[in-house]
């Protein structure tokens, strides 16, 4: 009887583990998806449809953006003709269109793109604004993201996770530790404007 119970527990564990894709599997699949003529809804659906958990969907979106979007080191998006009839990047739709068209973004572009894709995938996400220390803009305004998984908020910084600027050129250097980071840990470098986030960190 004891042997049968052990076998059943092993079988259930195996089924549970195989039902959830590993991060490396999700990343590989996400990196293989090309935007092409897909619109944002189609892209998000292609990335997230195979997955059943919010965490897997978040991972797929995070993996695609950090692999496909470069930091706009020379502010080229701000000189794009698409802005001629827009109010200098204040229109979110124009901002998202430029990010996808030119495959580059500033921190706000990364954050809005990630949140929009999470919204389309029905995952609760927010844009967090504040100041950051140690990245592209030392002590200046910065934007990153928060997602709520299993009742707990986590932070993600797709800008810093994607790479850095060197002599005006983007260098892709993926940083895993900016994926689903505990808020308390990231507060050392990321200072949100909203007091809510410090409360969510447990006051640390």
SULGIZI-V190399 format. One record per run of one state. SS is the DSSP state (h for helix, s for strand, l for the rest). FROM is the first residue (numbers start at 1). TO is the last residue. Records with the same first field share a line. If there is no record, write none. Layout:
SS=FROM-TO / FROM-TO
This chain:
l=1-1 / 20-22 / 33-39 / 49-53 / 69-69 / 72-76 / 80-80 / 84-91 / 103-103 / 106-106 / 121-124 / 133-140 / 150-151 / 157-157 / 167-168 / 173-175 / 179-180 / 182-182 / 187-189 / 193-194 / 201-204
h=2-19 / 23-32 / 40-48 / 54-68 / 77-79 / 81-83 / 92-102 / 107-120 / 158-162 / 176-178 / 183-186 / 195-200
s=70-71 / 104-105 / 125-132 / 141-149 / 152-156 / 163-166 / 169-172 / 181-181 / 190-192
